[in-house]
Amino acid sequence: MTDFTKTIELRNGPLSGKRVTIPAGDTQATLPVNAADMFGAWVVYRPSSERSPDGTEIWTEHVESQWGDTGLPSL
């Protein structure tokens, strides 16, 4: 690892428990679920406030809602 990269640990989602190295300034990591299938599913991870026991940053799966406001309409 250099000053330009950092190692993060992924939590939740299909890549939970894996560690990957990313550019140090990144605020989001978009990774293939299966590295051998670059045209398959991808998952997004973002930083959390947690760290592993050895101090590695923990990033969690980010799921963006497609529904917006899900409140019931007024009648």
Buried (B, 14 or more C-beta within 10 A) or exposed (E): EEEEEBEBBBBBBBBEEEEBEBEEEBEEBEBBEEEEEEEEEEBBBEBBEEEEEEEBBBBBBBEEEEEEEEEEEEE
